[in-house]
Amino acid sequence: MLRCRAVRPVSVWAVPLLILSAASAQTYQYTVPPKLKDGWETGSLSDEGIDVNLMRAMLERIRTGEYKNIQSVLVVKNGKLVVEEYFPRQ
């Protein structure tokens, strides 16, 4: 005979809270935009003289909702696409 244990409400809420806290704990990680056949040459922030830490801080603030109503950020310097990020609507 199989016995089932009753699930307590605390455990039901614990999993979503753990998932949300793990997701919010992740910080933004910069990557060079991929080279696609779309006409854009790509490059890195550091190669184009842009402070990676400042850009990371700005994009992290967008990701966490501190800067609101931003769905995308594209940065082009010297004809090279160095940042291409998209964010879900908040």
N, C-alpha and C positions, 0 to 999 in steps of 0.2 A: 504494500500500500504506500502511495506517495503522500508525503505530508508537505504542505506549503506553509511557510511562515508569513505572517502578516507583515507588510512593508510599513514601516513607521514613516510618518510625514517628514521627519527630519532627514531620513536617508534619501527620500525622493527629491528633496530640495538640495541636498549636499552635492550631488553630481553636477547639476547645472551651475551651481555656484563655483565649484572647482574648475569647471570648463571656462566660465567667464573670467575668473581670476587668473587662470593660466594664460588666456588670450590677452588680457590687458597687461600682463607682466611682460609680454614680448615687446621689444622695442624695435623701432624702425631700423632696417638694415639696407644701406645703399647698395645698389648694383647698377652697373653701366647699362643703359638701354640696349636691348638686343639689336644686332644688325639685321634689318629686314630689307626687302626689295621695295621700299616705299619712297626712295629718293633722299632720305636723311642719312648723312654721315653721323656716326655716333662717337662719343668720346667720354672720358671720365672727368669728374669734377676736378680732381687734383691736377690732371694734365692741362686743364684749361684755367687753372689758377683760382678756383673757387674753393672756399673753406668747407671741407666736407662736414666738419662738426656743426657749423652754423646751419647748413642745409639740412642735416639730420635732425637738428633741434626743431627747425621750422616744420618739417614733414611729420615729426613725431607729435607736435602740437595739433596739426591737422588731424592725424590719425586718432588721437585721443579726444577730439571734439573741442579742444580749447579754441581753435580757430574754426568758426562755423561756416556752413554753406559753401564749402570748397569741394568740388567733385574731381578736379584734376589739376596737376601742376606740370607744365612743360617748361624746361629751361634750355635755351639755345645760346651758345657762346661760340664766336668765331665760326659760325656756320655748322656747328656740331651740336646734335641733340645730346645733352648730358644728364637730363632728368626727365623722366616720363612716368608719372605716378597717377593713379586713379583711386578715388576713395568713394565708399558707398554714401548715399544720401543719409543725412542724420536726422 
